[in-house]
Amino acid sequence: MPSLRTVLTTAFAATLAVGMLPAVAIAAPGAGSGSGAAPSDALDLDAADIPALQARMASGRLTAVGLTTAYLSRIHTLDSRINAVLALNPSALAQAAASDVRRRAGSARGPLDGIPVLVKDNVDTRDQQTTAGSRAFRSRPARDATLITRLRDAGAVILGKANLSEWANFRAAKPTSGWSGVGGQTHNPYVLDHNPCGSSAGSAAGVAASLAQVAIGSETDGSIVCPAGMTGTVGHKPSLGLVSRTGVVPISAEQDTAGPIARNVVDVALTLSVLQGRDPSDPATARYPAGQPTDYAALLHPGALRGARIGLWRLPVLGPDTDAVVTHTKEALERAGATVVEVTPPYQDRLAELEFPALLTEFHRDIDAYLATRPDGPRNLADLIAYNRADPLERTCFSGQELFEQALAAPGPDDPGYRARRAELSDLARRSLDETLAEHDLDAIASPTNPPAWKTDCTTGDDDVIPSSTPAAVAGYPDVTVPAGAVGPLPVGIAFMGSQWSDARMLALAADYTRNAPARVAPRFLPTLAASPVSPVSPVSPVG
């Protein structure tokens, strides 16, 4: 791969004013500023959304090459502090140049044309390695994932691959979120020695630090919404079957999905509009409704919360500091015209008992099937276990591989006990949400997405609790998180969950919440905290 310095010297000139690291300004092509100050038409990347970028590109005040160069410069300047970007795409500027050619010819492909996107490195890309963060797996897949094909067809610039928790946090019993053998440790942009949560750590931290306009994450249970919540970004875990998983390294076909992360809801909605759709290679998408919206951004109407009924699931286990943010959220929802009813969805203890054993069986089944699609490298889970035993670096932060070993010994997918447990698990997860929504005539259930970030420590692993993600993750229902507040400098998110295929409604409610209670502030990249503001919580790790 050519060096970033070489890549940048081939780009069209773009005037950048970095100044304070949280803000990046990019000038119109040809604009100058003899004083060195940002020109009056400069665009703050941290605040800009895709519609604003497209308006500038349509008017000639910005090019896709200029925008991509700005993000590459940002990565060059800042990512050594965050370690969110695992590998840059050497063709990113060529993709951007092609977008500019299309635009000049009047054939732009839509809102994502020319927009730089980071992709979690468990999503197959034919022109870059896809590693899942594992040194055992450093090779190129034979073809793009379906979602990558859709991004390319929409004209998006695949900027590079984002770091992640190795194997999407499904390897060690006590993992450290955001660490992989290939990429090392990703840091939280708000406080650098604190954790970004996992497993889509690099995707969320990269977007939070304005290293890309949008990122793609994936989730089995919590791994889109927790990193987004912990880094002050917007994350959407779609309904299962809305976005194809073909070409995404799996944990469980019963729960896995990919989804977008961005700094605002409209960018998430525009990206989802491109990602979604049926794929004959992914049976889950056969359930995709014929009447599903094609443009989610067009449905983000102001006033969506007015008259809505929202169930508030407080989750006091996350501690008093997080609960204070929840109280603020309740007040903001009511000011926006919503009726708020406090609820506790049932069956949560039983879901916690059933989920992990089911995932062990499903991981063994699905990872072996995925490995068979790769042209080289390990052929099955046993090969991965053997590799990790032989590679000292793979034992530095994820010191163990207990989940791999338990999955290898787990009952097979035809085992009657497994099948009964999975049927009960899926049924209870759906009922936990459906019954709560119906009992109180709710439009959505809102809950805190995350506690404030814990301090990263490889010797102890994660110290996180994210029980709010489990019902929607297991049921296959949508889950959208937006910034709700902070404990000290550390962000806390609020998640909106609803019935299956209600993604448009959840996005609209989330967008209206951010209009009425804007909470996101750009990260300041603090090295550490003098004293931790985090209340103690019980450890439960996010998965996938």
C-alpha positions as CSV (number, residue, x, y, z in Angstrom):
1,M,0.0,0.0,0.0
2,P,1.4,3.4,-0.9
3,S,2.2,5.7,2.0
4,L,-0.4,8.3,3.1
5,R,2.1,11.0,2.3
6,T,2.5,9.8,-1.3
7,V,-1.3,9.5,-1.6
8,L,-1.8,13.0,-0.4
9,T,0.7,14.6,-2.8
10,T,-1.2,13.3,-5.7
11,A,-4.4,14.9,-4.7
12,F,-5.9,18.1,-5.9
13,A,-5.1,21.0,-3.5
14,A,-7.4,21.4,-0.5
15,T,-6.9,24.2,2.0
16,L,-7.2,22.7,5.5
17,A,-7.3,24.6,8.7
18,V,-6.9,22.0,11.5
19,G,-6.4,24.4,14.4
20,M,-7.9,22.7,17.5
21,L,-8.0,19.1,16.6
22,P,-11.8,18.6,17.1
23,A,-12.6,20.9,14.2
24,V,-11.4,20.6,10.6
25,A,-12.3,23.1,8.0
26,I,-12.0,22.6,4.3
27,A,-12.1,25.4,1.8
28,A,-13.7,25.6,-1.6
29,P,-11.4,24.6,-4.5
30,G,-9.0,27.4,-5.2
31,A,-9.9,29.4,-2.1
32,G,-7.0,30.9,-0.3
33,S,-6.3,32.7,2.9
34,G,-3.2,34.7,3.1
35,S,-3.4,35.1,6.9
36,G,-3.6,31.3,7.4
37,A,-7.1,31.6,8.9
38,A,-9.9,29.4,7.6
39,P,-11.7,31.1,4.7
40,S,-15.2,32.3,5.2
41,D,-16.6,29.5,3.0
42,A,-14.7,26.8,5.0
43,L,-16.7,23.8,6.0
44,D,-16.4,22.2,9.4
45,L,-16.2,18.5,8.8
46,D,-17.3,17.6,12.3
47,A,-20.6,19.5,11.9
48,A,-21.3,18.9,8.2
49,D,-23.9,16.4,7.1
50,I,-24.2,14.6,3.8
51,P,-26.9,17.0,2.4
52,A,-24.6,20.0,3.1
53,L,-21.6,18.2,1.5
54,Q,-23.7,17.3,-1.6
55,A,-25.0,20.9,-1.9
56,R,-21.4,22.2,-1.9
57,M,-20.3,19.6,-4.5
58,A,-23.3,20.4,-6.7
59,S,-22.4,24.1,-6.6
60,G,-18.7,23.5,-7.3
61,R,-17.5,24.7,-4.0
62,L,-16.3,21.2,-3.0
63,T,-15.0,18.2,-4.9
64,A,-15.1,14.6,-3.8
65,V,-11.3,14.5,-4.2
66,G,-11.0,17.6,-1.9
67,L,-13.3,16.0,0.6
68,T,-11.5,12.6,0.5
69,T,-8.1,14.4,0.8
70,A,-9.4,16.3,3.8
71,Y,-10.3,13.1,5.6
72,L,-7.0,11.4,4.6
73,S,-5.2,14.5,6.0
74,R,-7.3,14.2,9.2
75,I,-6.3,10.5,9.5
76,H,-2.7,11.4,8.9
77,T,-2.8,14.1,11.6
78,L,-4.8,12.4,14.3
79,D,-5.3,8.6,14.0
80,S,-2.0,7.9,15.7
81,R,-3.8,9.0,18.9
82,I,-7.0,7.0,18.3
83,N,-5.9,4.0,16.2
84,A,-9.4,3.7,14.6
85,V,-8.2,3.1,11.0
86,L,-6.7,-0.4,10.4
87,A,-5.8,0.1,6.8
88,L,-6.4,2.8,4.1
89,N,-7.7,2.0,0.7
90,P,-5.1,2.9,-1.9
91,S,-7.8,3.5,-4.5
92,A,-9.7,6.0,-2.4
93,L,-8.6,9.1,-4.3
94,A,-9.2,7.3,-7.6
95,Q,-12.8,6.5,-6.5
96,A,-13.2,10.2,-5.5
97,A,-11.9,11.4,-8.9
98,A,-14.4,9.1,-10.6
99,S,-17.2,10.6,-8.6
100,D,-16.1,14.1,-9.7
101,V,-16.1,13.0,-13.3
102,R,-19.7,11.7,-12.9
103,R,-20.8,14.9,-11.2
104,R,-19.4,17.0,-14.0
105,A,-21.2,14.8,-16.5
106,G,-24.5,15.3,-14.7
107,S,-24.6,11.6,-13.7
108,A,-24.1,11.6,-10.0
109,R,-25.5,8.5,-8.4
110,G,-27.2,10.0,-5.4
111,P,-26.5,11.3,-1.9
112,L,-23.6,9.0,-1.1
113,D,-21.7,9.7,-4.4
114,G,-18.3,11.0,-3.4
115,I,-18.8,10.5,0.4
116,P,-15.9,8.8,2.3
117,V,-17.0,5.7,4.2
118,L,-14.9,3.6,6.7
119,V,-15.8,-0.1,6.8
120,K,-15.4,-2.4,9.8
121,D,-12.7,-5.0,8.9
122,N,-15.1,-7.9,9.2
123,V,-16.8,-6.9,6.0
124,D,-15.4,-8.4,2.8
125,T,-13.7,-6.0,0.3
126,R,-12.1,-7.5,-2.8
127,D,-9.4,-4.8,-3.0
128,Q,-8.3,-4.9,0.6
129,Q,-7.6,-7.6,3.2
130,T,-10.5,-8.6,5.5
131,T,-9.0,-9.8,8.7
132,A,-11.7,-9.6,11.5
133,G,-8.6,-8.2,13.4
134,S,-6.9,-11.7,13.4
135,R,-3.4,-12.3,12.3
136,A,-4.5,-15.7,11.2
137,F,-6.7,-14.2,8.6
138,R,-4.6,-11.6,6.7
139,S,-5.9,-12.2,3.1
140,R,-8.2,-10.8,0.5
141,P,-11.7,-12.3,0.0
142,A,-12.7,-13.4,-3.4
143,R,-15.4,-10.8,-3.8
144,D,-17.1,-7.8,-2.1
145,A,-19.7,-8.2,0.5
146,T,-23.2,-7.3,-0.8
147,L,-23.3,-4.2,1.2
148,I,-19.9,-3.1,-0.3
149,T,-21.3,-3.6,-3.8
150,R,-24.3,-1.4,-2.8
151,L,-22.0,1.3,-1.5
152,R,-19.8,1.2,-4.6
153,D,-22.9,1.3,-6.9
154,A,-24.1,4.4,-5.0
155,G,-20.7,6.1,-5.6
156,A,-19.4,6.1,-2.1
157,V,-15.7,6.3,-1.5
158,I,-14.5,3.3,0.4
159,L,-11.9,5.1,2.5
160,G,-10.4,2.1,4.3
161,K,-11.0,-0.5,7.0
162,A,-11.8,0.3,10.6
163,N,-10.2,-1.5,13.5
164,L,-12.5,-3.7,15.7
165,S,-12.5,-6.0,18.7
166,E,-10.9,-9.1,17.2
167,W,-13.5,-11.6,15.9
168,A,-16.1,-9.1,16.9
169,N,-15.5,-9.8,20.7
170,F,-16.2,-13.5,20.3
171,R,-12.9,-15.0,21.2
172,A,-11.9,-14.4,24.8
173,A,-14.0,-14.7,28.0
174,K,-12.7,-11.4,29.3
175,P,-11.9,-9.3,26.1
176,T,-10.7,-5.8,25.9
177,S,-13.0,-4.0,23.5
178,G,-11.3,-2.3,20.5
179,W,-8.2,-4.5,20.5
180,S,-7.2,-6.8,17.7
181,G,-4.0,-8.6,16.9
182,V,-3.8,-6.9,13.5
183,G,-4.8,-3.3,14.6
184,G,-3.9,-3.0,18.2
185,Q,-6.0,-1.0,20.6
186,T,-8.5,1.7,19.5
187,H,-9.0,4.6,21.9
188,N,-12.0,6.7,22.8
189,P,-11.6,10.1,21.3
190,Y,-13.1,11.8,24.3
191,V,-10.6,10.4,26.8
192,L,-7.9,8.5,25.1
193,D,-7.1,6.0,27.9
194,H,-10.8,5.1,28.1
195,N,-12.5,2.5,26.0
196,P,-14.6,3.0,22.8
197,C,-16.6,-0.2,23.5
198,G,-16.8,-3.0,20.9
199,S,-16.8,-4.6,18.6
200,S,-17.3,-1.8,16.1
201,A,-14.8,0.3,18.0
202,G,-12.9,1.7,15.1
203,S,-16.0,2.5,13.1
204,A,-17.5,4.6,15.9
205,A,-14.3,6.2,17.1
206,G,-13.3,7.0,13.6
207,V,-16.6,8.8,12.9
208,A,-16.5,10.5,16.3
209,A,-13.0,11.9,15.5
210,S,-14.1,13.1,12.0
211,L,-11.9,10.6,10.2
212,A,-14.8,9.6,7.8
213,Q,-18.3,10.9,7.1
214,V,-19.9,7.5,7.7
215,A,-18.8,4.1,8.9
216,I,-20.2,0.6,8.7
217,G,-20.4,-1.5,11.9
218,S,-21.9,-4.8,12.7
219,E,-23.7,-6.2,15.7
220,T,-24.7,-9.5,17.2
221,D,-25.6,-7.9,20.5
222,G,-24.6,-4.4,21.3
223,S,-21.6,-3.9,19.0
224,I,-23.1,-1.0,16.9
225,V,-25.0,0.8,19.6
226,C,-22.6,0.5,22.5
227,P,-19.6,2.0,20.5
228,A,-21.8,4.7,19.1
229,G,-23.2,5.6,22.5
230,M,-19.8,5.6,24.1
231,T,-18.3,7.9,21.4
232,G,-21.1,10.4,21.1
233,T,-22.3,9.2,17.6
234,V,-25.4,7.9,16.0
235,G,-25.6,4.1,15.4
236,H,-28.4,2.1,13.9
237,K,-28.8,-1.7,14.4
238,P,-31.3,-2.5,11.7
239,S,-34.1,-5.0,11.7
240,L,-32.7,-8.4,10.9
241,G,-33.1,-9.0,7.2
242,L,-33.1,-5.3,6.2
243,V,-29.3,-5.3,5.3
244,S,-27.6,-8.3,3.7
245,R,-24.9,-10.1,5.8
246,T,-23.4,-11.9,2.7
247,G,-19.6,-11.3,3.0
248,V,-19.7,-10.2,6.7
249,V,-17.7,-12.4,9.1
250,P,-20.4,-14.1,11.2
251,I,-21.1,-14.9,14.8
252,S,-24.8,-15.9,14.4
253,A,-27.1,-15.9,11.5
254,E,-30.0,-15.6,14.0
255,Q,-28.8,-12.2,15.3
256,D,-26.0,-10.7,13.1
257,T,-26.6,-7.6,11.1
258,A,-24.6,-4.7,9.7
259,G,-25.5,-1.0,10.0
260,P,-24.4,2.6,9.7
261,I,-22.7,4.9,12.2
262,A,-22.4,8.7,11.7
263,R,-22.4,12.0,13.6
264,N,-26.0,12.7,12.8
265,V,-29.2,10.9,12.0
266,V,-29.7,12.1,8.5
267,D,-26.3,10.5,7.4
268,V,-27.3,7.2,9.0
269,A,-30.7,7.4,7.2
270,L,-29.2,8.1,3.9
271,T,-26.6,5.3,4.3
272,L,-29.3,2.8,5.3
273,S,-31.3,3.7,2.2
274,V,-28.4,2.4,0.1
275,L,-27.5,-0.6,2.2
276,Q,-31.0,-2.1,2.5
277,G,-32.7,-4.6,0.2
278,R,-33.1,-8.3,-0.6
279,D,-30.2,-10.5,-1.4
280,P,-30.7,-14.1,-2.7
281,S,-27.5,-15.1,-0.9
282,D,-28.9,-14.1,2.6
283,P,-32.2,-15.9,3.4
284,A,-33.0,-13.4,6.2
285,T,-33.6,-10.7,3.6
286,A,-36.4,-12.8,2.0
287,R,-38.6,-11.3,4.8
288,Y,-37.8,-7.8,3.7
289,P,-41.2,-6.1,3.4
290,A,-42.3,-5.0,-0.1
291,G,-43.5,-1.7,1.3
292,Q,-40.3,-0.8,3.2
293,P,-39.3,2.9,2.6
294,T,-36.6,3.5,0.0
295,D,-35.5,6.9,1.4
296,Y,-35.4,7.0,5.2
297,A,-34.0,10.6,5.2
298,A,-37.2,11.9,3.6
299,L,-39.1,10.6,6.6
300,L,-37.2,12.5,9.3
301,H,-39.9,15.0,9.9
302,P,-39.7,17.6,12.7
303,G,-42.3,17.0,15.4
304,A,-42.1,13.2,15.3
305,L,-42.1,13.1,19.1
306,R,-45.2,15.2,19.4
307,G,-48.0,12.9,20.6
308,A,-45.7,9.9,20.6
309,R,-45.8,7.4,23.6
310,I,-42.3,6.4,24.7
311,G,-41.6,3.7,27.2
312,L,-38.6,4.6,29.3
313,W,-36.5,1.7,30.5
314,R,-34.2,3.2,33.1
315,L,-31.7,0.4,33.8
316,P,-30.4,1.6,37.2
317,V,-27.7,-1.1,37.0
318,L,-25.8,1.4,34.9
319,G,-25.3,3.6,37.9
320,P,-26.5,6.9,39.3
321,D,-24.5,9.1,36.9
322,T,-26.1,7.4,33.9
323,D,-29.5,7.5,35.5
324,A,-29.2,11.3,35.9
325,V,-28.7,11.4,32.1
326,V,-31.9,9.3,31.7
327,T,-33.8,11.8,33.9
328,H,-32.7,14.6,31.6
329,T,-33.8,12.5,28.6
330,K,-37.2,12.0,30.1
331,E,-37.6,15.7,30.6
332,A,-36.5,16.4,27.0
333,L,-38.9,13.9,25.6
334,E,-41.8,15.5,27.5
335,R,-40.8,19.0,26.3
336,A,-40.9,17.7,22.8
337,G,-44.5,16.6,23.2
338,A,-44.1,12.9,24.0
339,T,-45.8,11.0,26.8
340,V,-43.3,9.1,28.8
341,V,-44.2,5.9,30.6
342,E,-41.6,4.1,32.7
343,V,-41.4,0.4,31.9
344,T,-39.3,-2.7,32.5
345,P,-39.5,-5.3,29.7
346,P,-39.9,-8.8,31.0
347,Y,-37.9,-12.0,30.7
348,Q,-34.5,-10.3,30.8
349,D,-32.9,-12.7,33.2
350,R,-34.0,-15.7,31.1
351,L,-32.6,-14.0,27.9
352,A,-29.2,-13.6,29.6
353,E,-29.3,-17.3,30.5
354,L,-30.1,-18.6,27.0
355,E,-28.2,-16.3,24.7
356,F,-24.6,-17.2,25.2
357,P,-25.0,-21.0,24.8
358,A,-27.0,-20.5,21.6
359,L,-24.3,-18.2,20.2
360,L,-21.6,-20.8,20.8
361,T,-23.4,-23.4,18.6
362,E,-24.2,-20.8,15.9
363,F,-20.7,-19.4,15.8
364,H,-19.1,-22.8,15.2
365,R,-21.7,-23.5,12.4
366,D,-21.4,-20.1,10.8
367,I,-17.7,-19.4,11.0
368,D,-16.9,-22.7,9.4
369,A,-19.3,-21.9,6.6
370,Y,-17.8,-18.5,6.1
371,L,-14.2,-19.7,6.1
372,A,-15.1,-22.1,3.3
373,T,-15.8,-19.0,1.1
374,R,-12.3,-17.6,1.5
375,P,-9.7,-18.6,-1.1
376,D,-7.0,-19.1,1.5
377,G,-6.2,-19.1,5.2
378,P,-7.8,-21.1,8.0
379,R,-10.5,-23.6,6.9
380,N,-12.3,-24.0,10.2
381,L,-12.6,-23.0,13.8
382,A,-10.1,-25.7,14.8
383,D,-7.5,-24.0,12.5
384,L,-8.1,-20.7,14.2
385,I,-7.6,-22.1,17.6
386,A,-4.3,-23.8,16.6
387,Y,-3.1,-20.5,15.0
388,N,-3.7,-18.5,18.2
389,R,-1.9,-21.0,20.3
390,A,1.2,-20.6,18.1
391,D,1.2,-16.8,17.8
392,P,2.5,-14.9,20.9
393,L,1.1,-11.6,19.7
394,E,-2.4,-13.0,19.5
395,R,-2.1,-13.8,23.2
396,T,-1.1,-10.3,24.4
397,C,-4.4,-8.5,25.1
398,F,-7.0,-11.2,24.3
399,S,-4.9,-13.6,26.4
400,G,-7.3,-16.5,26.0
401,Q,-9.7,-18.0,23.4
402,E,-12.1,-19.6,25.7
403,L,-15.1,-18.8,23.5
404,F,-13.5,-20.4,20.5
405,E,-12.8,-23.5,22.5
406,Q,-16.3,-23.6,24.0
407,A,-17.8,-23.1,20.6
408,L,-15.8,-26.0,19.2
409,A,-17.2,-28.3,21.9
410,A,-20.7,-26.9,21.8
411,P,-23.7,-29.0,20.6
412,G,-24.3,-28.9,16.9
413,P,-27.2,-27.0,15.3
414,D,-29.3,-30.2,15.0
415,D,-29.1,-30.9,18.7
416,P,-32.6,-30.9,20.2
417,G,-31.5,-29.1,23.3
418,Y,-29.9,-26.3,21.3
419,R,-33.0,-26.0,19.0
420,A,-35.3,-25.7,22.0
421,R,-33.1,-23.1,23.7
422,R,-32.9,-21.0,20.6
423,A,-36.6,-21.2,20.0
424,E,-37.3,-20.0,23.5
425,L,-34.7,-17.3,23.3
426,S,-36.0,-15.8,20.1
427,D,-39.6,-16.0,21.3
428,L,-38.9,-14.4,24.7
429,A,-36.9,-11.6,23.1
430,R,-39.8,-10.7,20.7
431,R,-42.3,-11.0,23.5
432,S,-40.3,-8.8,25.9
433,L,-40.6,-5.9,23.4
434,D,-44.0,-6.7,21.8
435,E,-45.8,-7.2,25.1
436,T,-44.3,-4.0,26.6
437,L,-45.2,-2.0,23.4
438,A,-48.7,-3.3,23.4
439,E,-49.4,-3.1,27.1
440,H,-48.7,0.7,27.2
441,D,-49.6,1.5,23.6
442,L,-46.1,2.7,22.9
443,D,-44.4,3.9,19.7
444,A,-41.0,3.0,21.0
445,I,-39.0,2.0,24.1
446,A,-36.1,4.3,25.0
447,S,-33.2,3.2,27.3
448,P,-29.7,4.3,28.1
449,T,-27.3,2.8,25.5
450,N,-24.2,2.7,27.7
451,P,-22.5,3.7,30.9
452,P,-19.7,6.2,30.5
453,A,-16.6,4.6,29.1
454,W,-14.4,2.6,31.4
455,K,-10.6,2.8,31.4
456,T,-9.0,0.5,29.0
457,D,-6.9,-2.2,30.7
458,C,-5.7,-5.3,29.0
459,T,-5.0,-7.1,32.3
460,T,-8.6,-6.9,33.5
461,G,-10.5,-6.7,30.2
462,D,-13.8,-4.8,29.8
463,D,-15.9,-3.5,32.6
464,D,-19.2,-2.8,30.8
465,V,-22.9,-3.3,31.1
466,I,-25.1,-3.0,28.0
467,P,-28.3,-5.1,28.8
468,S,-30.5,-2.7,26.9
469,S,-29.2,-4.0,23.5
470,T,-30.2,-7.6,24.1
471,P,-34.0,-7.7,23.5
472,A,-33.7,-5.9,20.1
473,A,-30.6,-7.8,19.1
474,V,-32.1,-11.2,19.8
475,A,-35.5,-10.4,18.5
476,G,-34.1,-8.9,15.3
477,Y,-35.8,-5.5,15.9
478,P,-34.4,-2.1,15.2
479,D,-32.3,-0.2,17.7
480,V,-31.1,3.4,17.1
481,T,-28.9,5.3,19.5
482,V,-28.2,9.0,19.6
483,P,-26.2,11.2,22.1
484,A,-28.2,12.0,25.2
485,G,-25.6,13.6,27.5
486,A,-22.3,12.9,29.3
487,V,-20.8,12.0,32.6
488,G,-17.9,14.5,32.7
489,P,-16.5,14.4,29.2
490,L,-17.7,10.8,28.5
491,P,-20.8,10.5,26.3
492,V,-23.9,8.5,27.2
493,G,-26.4,7.6,24.5
494,I,-30.2,7.0,24.4
495,A,-31.5,4.1,22.3
496,F,-34.9,3.9,20.6
497,M,-36.2,0.4,20.0
498,G,-39.4,-0.7,18.3
499,S,-41.1,-3.6,16.5
500,Q,-39.6,-5.3,13.5
501,W,-39.4,-3.2,10.4
502,S,-40.1,0.0,12.3
503,D,-36.7,1.3,11.4
504,A,-38.1,4.5,9.7
505,R,-40.1,5.3,12.8
506,M,-37.2,4.8,15.2
507,L,-35.0,7.0,13.0
508,A,-37.6,9.7,12.9
509,L,-38.0,9.7,16.7
510,A,-34.3,9.7,17.2
511,A,-33.8,12.6,14.8
512,D,-36.5,14.6,16.5
513,Y,-34.9,13.9,19.9
514,T,-31.6,15.4,18.6
515,R,-33.4,18.5,17.3
516,N,-35.0,19.1,20.6
517,A,-32.2,18.0,22.9
518,P,-28.9,18.3,21.0
519,A,-26.3,16.7,23.2
520,R,-23.3,15.9,21.0
521,V,-20.1,17.9,21.4
522,A,-16.9,17.2,19.5
523,P,-14.2,15.2,21.3
524,R,-11.3,17.0,22.8
525,F,-8.9,14.0,22.9
526,L,-8.1,14.3,26.6
527,P,-5.2,12.1,27.5
528,T,-6.8,10.9,30.7
529,L,-9.1,11.9,33.6
530,A,-7.8,13.2,36.9
531,A,-10.5,11.1,38.6
532,S,-12.9,8.6,37.0
533,P,-16.5,9.9,36.9
534,V,-17.8,6.4,36.3
535,S,-20.0,4.7,38.9
536,P,-19.1,1.0,39.4
537,V,-21.2,-1.4,37.4
538,S,-21.3,-5.2,36.9
539,P,-19.3,-6.6,33.9
540,V,-21.2,-8.0,30.9
541,S,-19.3,-7.8,27.5
542,P,-20.9,-6.7,24.2
543,V,-20.9,-9.3,21.5
544,G,-20.4,-8.8,17.8
